Amino acid sequence: MDASASPTLVCSARGCQAPAQWALRWNNPRLHEATRRKTWLACPDHRSTLGDFLDARGFLREVVPVAGSPTLDS
C-alpha cells in the first residue's frame, strides 16, 4: 500500500463498504455541547436512511459533501 495514498472513506451503514459521498453532521444535545459535531459518512444509497434515523431523534444538524467535511469530531 502506498503511504501517500489517502484512505477511502466508507459508508457508516452497517455492513456497507461503499465509498462515502456525504457527511451527516450531528450531535445529541443531551450529551454534547451545542457546537460539537459528530460525523457519520454515507453512500448515496444510505444517505436518506441514516439521515432519517438521526433526524427522527432530533440529532441531525447538516448534510454536506464529504470532500468539504472533516471526518473527525470537532
Secondary structure as GFF3:
##gff-version 3
##sequence-region A 1 74
A	DSSP	beta_strand	22	26	.	.	.	ID=ss1
A	DSSP	beta_strand	38	42	.	.	.	ID=ss2
A	DSSP	alpha_helix	47	56	.	.	.	ID=ss3
A	DSSP	beta_strand	60	65	.	.	.	ID=ss4
A	DSSP	three_ten_helix	66	68	.	.	.	ID=ss5
###
